[in-house]
């Protein structure tokens, strides 16, 4: 027993981390690859071991011995034997069932793969499963099924539902060759273009040696750390036609600008496939929205043909944690194509992290945010929560409202407006984003600050102009709705004021902090305004979980007087 150690491992597979203990930070970094944060109050953070967290770790090459060794290293008391046994049993499930290519060179087999296991009991379990029976064709080979190529992803999904993760070792097809050379210097600035060490390692973790079982997976890196550069570097490693999917038209334009800036690809080689422009080129950048559009509610998705229009050798899913359900459906078919998911967090509020694992690929690379901050690759950031009293005129409305209405009343609390004004006037050296969920509230703030506003109603050309003016310093304060949560490059933003959000969305909290994490000399500030003694406090605590896992603590300011004294 090491009573000074920071971790208590409990038999229900929860892990309690004392954040004040001497080894707490080292312990948290050790837990990130294989445990999930559940709660993060002031003193004890609760993590949980889950099958998916262990399988992600296994797919990234972390052994059960390493996991158990980490727990024993930091544990205050002995790690329960039942937990160690469960870790071994669960983590070792990864690889017990494999998908492999067929060696027979025959027309009869060209559209099929093998699904095999060395364990006869597992084989019998799969044979008896009704949801799988329509996909599995028995063969004369021991403990082996034939599966149709087009069902490869669907079978992986179904097996994950019954807690059997598949190790996919079937070969991937090469797309059409495309020469993609990285520039030595950025075209826009003339500065040296250098792939950072972690960016190179991230690409190598996915591509591997290009043998079976490699070439697909998810890369988890903080906002501001250069995930786009990781994607571009992977393209240069594979030298093939590439389809890039991202969240909105502004992000499409940023990808295209980055490709032209950092590679020798020409404008004639890069296509934009959006609601405004549908051009397919060797490298095509598209939005998820255009892919999931359909003329009738129950009709087909006409733009899914984009996936089949070209000989893609690589598909990049930007902000993969936002991948829409219909795209998951077509992604299930695209299991022969190399594919990479890029994200700052694998957290999905709909619980579909397993879909990312099985269809895009397991987590191959992850770096703690604080590690990159200490290296200077992302900005240091201070997170501050300001508690504000509810407007007296809304107290009765709040008392009689249902849960959803309570949240909105608390979120749009009029008492937040003077606090926003105070912060903007106090921090005159900062370039500030005011971010919110409710459009009426944002309109009020924009008028109060005499600042431009970007919402879903703002045309894409207007957005690009405002983003450009913000980047170039013509605009110091920009009011933005949730359209700016994702894939927007505003490198000089040094402060964000979050006035409302999407209930308890952890990934939104991470993305919004990410807007101000581009490397800079000054410390960035992330303010969240919360209405005291309302449901907004509970949702706010949930939103902060992911960032707490990454080592960010929230300074709490309880009133306006303290705000003016402390800042």
Protein Blocks (a to p, Z undefined) as FASTA:
>chain_A
ZZkbmbdcdfkopacddfkbmklmmmmmmmmmmpccfbdcfklccddddfklmmmmmmno
pafklmmmmmmmmpmbdcdfklmmmmmmmmmmgopaccdddfbdcfklmmgccdddfbfk
lmmmmmmpmklmmmpccdfbehiacddfklmmmmmmmmmmnopacddfbdcddddddddd
ddfbdfklopacdddfklmmmmmmmnmnopghihiacddddehilpmmmmmmmmmmnopa
dddddfbfklmmmmmmmmmmmmcbdfklpccddfkbccddfbdcddfklmmgcfbfklcc
fklmmmmmpccfbdcdehkllocfklmmmmmmmmmbccddddfbfcdfklpmmmmmmmno
pcfbdcdfklmmmnopaccdddddddddddfklmmmmmmpcfklmmmmmmmomklmmmmm
mmmmmmmmbccddddfblklmmmmmmmnopacddfklcfklmmmmmmmmmnopambdcdd
fklmgopacfkbcbdcdfbdehjafklmmmmmmmmmcccfbdcdddddddehiaklmmmm
mmmmmmmmnopacdddfbfklmmmmZZ
